[in-house]
Amino acid sequence: MRYFLRLIQIIYSIYAILVFLLLMLILFPFVLLTSFFGETMRGNLIYIIATFWSDAGMFLWGMPHKTISDKNYNPNHPVIFVFNHISYVDIPVLMKTLRNYRIRILGKIEMSRVPIFGFTYRAAVVMVDRSNADARAKSVNKLKATLKKNISVVIAPEGTFNMTHKPLKEFYDGAFRIAIETQTPIKPVIFLDTYDRLHYNSIFSFTAGRSRSVFLEEVQVKDYGMEDVELLKQQVYRIMETALIKYNASWIKA
């Protein structure tokens, strides 16, 4: 029985991957059309297209989504969104969760090399090359310029997948330095089910099922100076960690 269920999961995973590729090909001509617009408008349009992609993809994957609480919604109030990163499905869930905001995501430069997808990625994402100090500095300046346009930025402070059984990996300083330097509030968001929908170890681990994201308390930074980066980082870490434990995130083990 176990082997039969595994076979079903592999078949479903192939179906899910084909849905992803088909939607990407269908929407690619619309992405190309955005090339006729300026940088800011182009990015905004691509995120609208990406939201449609996430809506269609998650519907066809059988992943009904629920976003829990966003009492302080204000699209003209830029924030730095931080989220827990544990699955490739984080991205479509992120698009559904932040659909009411104008955003730009900080992403790894390696993803820009993927055929077709990379074209969209380069136009919509603030890319970072962590191996190059000059490139990192340029990415930080691009994020600051984005915030000045009243566009929120999205950063995974863990940097990469959390492959531990703790609620979170250790955070990098970047998001918190930018928050203090630009006096931009931090708004944490947690994803509760992406680990169960697609495990980071294998693209053949897709499962249908619920998807939930939770907006947490917005953290103001007006009382923080640059000497308080670690303090701010730990405060946000504790808020997210406490919430993940409260909601019994499935990857957390004693």
For each residue, the residues with C-beta under 8 A, 3 or more apart:
1: 4 5
2: 5 6
3: 6 7
4: 1 7 8
5: 1 2 8 9
6: 2 3 9 10
7: 3 4 10 11
8: 4 5 11 12
9: 5 6 12 13 204 205 206 207
10: 6 7 13 14 204
11: 7 8 14 15
12: 8 9 15 16 206 207 208
13: 9 10 16 17 203 204 205 206
14: 10 11 17 18 204
15: 11 12 18 19
16: 12 13 19 20 61 206
17: 13 14 20 21 203 206
18: 14 15 21 22
19: 15 16 22 23 57 60 61
20: 16 17 23 24 57
21: 17 18 24 25
22: 18 19 25 26
23: 19 20 26 27 53 56 57
24: 20 21 27 28 53 116 117 120
25: 21 22 28 116
26: 22 23 29
27: 23 24 30 31 49 52 53
28: 24 25 31 32 116 119 120
29: 26 32 33
30: 27 33 34 49
31: 27 28 34 46 49 119 120 123
32: 28 29 35
33: 29 30 36
34: 30 31 37 41 42 45 46 49 123
35: 32 42 123
36: 33
37: 34 41 42 45
38: 41 42
39: 42 43
40: 43 44 149 151
41: 34 37 38 44 45
42: 34 35 37 38 39 45 46 123
43: 39 40 46 47 104 123 124 151
44: 40 41 47 48 102
45: 34 37 41 42 48 49
46: 31 34 42 43 49 50 120 123 124
47: 43 44 50 51 95 102 103 124
48: 44 45 51 52
49: 27 30 31 34 45 46 52 53
50: 46 47 53 54 95 120 124
51: 47 48 54 55 95 96 99
52: 27 48 49 55 56
53: 23 24 27 49 50 56 57 92 95
54: 50 51 57 58 91 92 93 95 96
55: 51 52 58 59 96
56: 23 52 53 59 60
57: 19 20 23 53 54 60 61 92
58: 54 55 61 63 64 65 92 93 96 211
59: 55 56 62 63
60: 19 56 57
61: 16 19 57 58 197 206 208
62: 59 208 209
63: 58 59 89 197 208 209 210 211
64: 58 210 211
65: 58 93 96 97 210 211 212 213
66: 210 211 212 213
67: 70 96 97 212 213 214 215
68: 212 213 214 215
69: 214 215
70: 67 73 100 215
71: 215
72: 77 218
73: 70 100
74: 77
75: 100 101 102
76: 150
77: 72 74
78: 147 150 151 152 153 184
79: 152 184 185 186 187 218
80: 147 152 153 154 155 175 178 179 184 185 186 187
81: 98 101 103 152 153 154 155 186 187 188 189
82: 154 155 156 157 175 186 187 188 189 236 240
83: 90 94 154 156 188 189 190 191
84: 156 158 162 167 168 190 191 240 244
85: 90 156 158 159 160 161 162
86: 90 161 162 191 194 195 200 251
87: 90 161 191 194 195 197 198 199 200
88: 91 198 200 203
89: 63 92 93 194 197 198 211
90: 83 85 86 87 93 94 156 191 194
91: 54 88 94 95
92: 53 54 57 58 89 95 96
93: 54 58 65 89 90 96 97 191 194 211 213
94: 83 90 91 97 98 105 154 189 191
95: 47 50 51 53 54 91 92 98 99
96: 51 54 55 58 65 67 92 93 99 211 213
97: 65 67 93 94 189 191 213 215
98: 81 94 95 101 103 152 154 189
99: 51 95 96
100: 70 73 75
101: 75 81 98 152
102: 44 47 75 150 151 152
103: 47 81 98 151 152 153 154
104: 43 124 125 126 143 146 151 152 153 154
105: 94 124 125 126 153 154 155
106: 125 126 127 128 139 143 153 154 155 156
107: 111 121 125 126 127 128
108: 111 127 128 130
109: 112 127 128 129 135
110: 113
111: 107 108 114 117 118 121 125
112: 109 118 121 122 125 127
113: 110 118
114: 111 117 118 121
115: 118
116: 24 25 28 119 120
117: 24 111 114 120 121
118: 111 112 113 114 115 121 122
119: 28 31 116 122 123
120: 24 28 31 46 50 116 117 123 124
121: 107 111 112 114 117 118 124 125 127
122: 112 118 119 125 127
123: 31 34 35 42 43 46 119 120
124: 43 46 47 50 104 105 120 121
125: 104 105 106 107 111 112 121 122
126: 104 105 106 107 139 142 143 146 153
127: 106 107 108 109 112 121 122 139
128: 106 107 108 109 135 136 139
129: 109 132 135 136 139
130: 108 136 159
131: 135
132: 129 135 136
133: 136 137
134: 137 138
135: 109 128 129 131 132 138 139
136: 128 129 130 132 133 139 140
137: 133 134 140 141
138: 134 135 141 142
139: 106 126 127 128 129 135 136 142 143
140: 136 137 143 144 174 177 178
141: 137 138 144 145
142: 126 138 139 145 146
143: 104 106 126 139 140 146 147 153 155 178
144: 140 141 147 148 178 181 182
145: 141 142 148 149
146: 104 126 142 143 149 151 153
147: 78 80 143 144 150 151 152 153 178 182 184
148: 144 145 182
149: 40 145 146
150: 76 78 102 147
151: 40 43 78 102 103 104 146 147
152: 78 79 80 81 98 101 102 103 104 147 187
153: 78 80 81 103 104 105 106 126 143 146 147 178
154: 80 81 82 83 94 98 103 104 105 106
155: 80 81 82 105 106 143 174 175 178
156: 82 83 84 85 90 106 159 160
157: 82 171 172 174 175 176 233 236
158: 84 85 161 162 168 169 170 171 172
159: 85 130 156 169 172
160: 85 156 169
161: 85 86 87 158 200
162: 84 85 86 158 166 168 169 251
163: 169 200
164: 169
165: 251 252 253
166: 162 169 252
167: 84 240 241 244 245 249 252
168: 84 158 162 171 237 240 241 244
169: 158 159 160 162 163 164 166
170: 158
171: 157 158 168 175 176 233 236 237
172: 157 158 159 175
173: 176 177 229 230 233
174: 140 155 157 177 178
175: 80 82 155 157 171 172 178 179 186
176: 157 171 173 179 180 186 229 232 233 236
177: 140 173 174 180 181 226 229
178: 80 140 143 144 147 153 155 174 175 181 182 184
179: 80 175 176 182 183 184 185 186 221 224 232
180: 176 177 183 221 224 225 226 228 229 232
181: 144 177 178 226
182: 144 147 148 178 179
183: 179 180 221 222
184: 78 79 80 147 178 179 221
185: 79 80 179 218 219 220 221
186: 79 80 81 82 175 176 179 218 219 221 232 236
187: 79 80 81 82 152 215 216 218 219
188: 81 82 83 215 216 217 219 236 239 240 243
189: 81 82 83 94 97 98 213 214 215 216
190: 83 84 213 214 216 240 243 244 247 249
191: 83 84 86 87 90 93 94 97 194 211 212 213
192: 212 213 214 244 247 249
193: 196 197 209 210 211 212 250
194: 86 87 89 90 93 191 197 198 211
195: 86 87 199 200 249 250 251
196: 193 199 207 209 250
197: 61 63 87 89 193 194 206 207 208 209 211
198: 87 88 89 194 203 205 206 207
199: 87 195 196 202 205
200: 86 87 88 161 163 195
201: 205
202: 199 205
203: 13 17 88 198 206
204: 9 10 13 14
205: 9 13 198 199 201 202
206: 9 12 13 16 17 61 197 198 203
207: 9 12 196 197 198
208: 12 61 62 63 197
209: 62 63 193 196 197
210: 63 64 65 66 193
211: 58 63 64 65 66 89 93 96 191 193 194 197
212: 65 66 67 68 191 192 193 247
213: 65 66 67 68 93 96 97 189 190 191 192
214: 67 68 69 189 190 192 243 247
215: 67 68 69 70 71 97 187 188 189
216: 187 188 189 190 239 240 243
217: 188 239
218: 72 79 185 186 187
219: 185 186 187 188 232 235 236 239
220: 185 223
221: 179 180 183 184 185 186 224 232
222: 183
223: 220
224: 179 180 221 228 229 231 232
225: 180 228
226: 177 180 181 229
227:
228: 180 224 225 231 232
229: 173 176 177 180 224 226 232 233
230: 173 233 234
231: 224 228 234 235
232: 176 179 180 186 219 221 224 228 229 235 236
233: 157 171 173 176 229 230 236 237
234: 230 231 237 238
235: 219 231 232 238 239
236: 82 157 171 176 186 188 219 232 233 239 240
237: 168 171 233 234 240 241
238: 234 235 241 242
239: 188 216 217 219 235 236 242 243
240: 82 84 167 168 188 190 216 236 237 243 244
241: 167 168 237 238 244 245
242: 238 239 245 246
243: 188 190 214 216 239 240 246 247
244: 84 167 168 190 192 240 241 247 249 252
245: 167 241 242 248 249 252
246: 242 243
247: 190 192 212 214 243 244
248: 245 252
249: 167 190 192 195 244 245 252
250: 193 195 196
251: 86 162 165 195
252: 165 166 167 244 245 248 249
253: 165
254:
